[in-house]
Amino acid sequence: MKNLIRNLKTYGLLTILMVGGLIIAFSAFKAKEVKRIDQVYYFDSNNANQANDPEHWKLVDPGLPSCGTTGSIPCTITVPSGQTLEDYLSPRSAKDVLDDASSRRD
């Protein structure tokens, strides 16, 4: 009976030490937080009625022409981080996209 109690104490202590070690080891590997940024898209059509069609939007390239703040055609839109272009455009009409555009052109 004494041996049983002694073995339980020994193995219990080893178990506690092993579990504690595993907790410490795995807590060192925390997932890195991924920072998402907004995406800016350029409208590559001259037909304002196509503004809600994802096929006419391209990610902004530094070589693209500049846009103004007035005009009847959207020039750029900013899609919030965590949202795709399709998700952003799907509930909007072409007029809504023009109204929400970051910039416009003629």
Sequence and secondary structure as in RCSB ss.txt:
>XXXX:A:sequence
MKNLIRNLKTYGLLTILMVGGLIIAFSAFKAKEVKRIDQVYYFDSNNANQANDPEHWKLVDPGLPSCGTTGSIPC
TITVPSGQTLEDYLSPRSAKDVLDDASSRRD
>XXXX:A:secstr
 HHHHHHHHHHHHHHHHHHHHHHHHHHT          EEEEE  S GGGTT GGGEEE  TTS   BS SSEEE
EEEE TT  HHHHHTT  HHHHHHH SEEE 
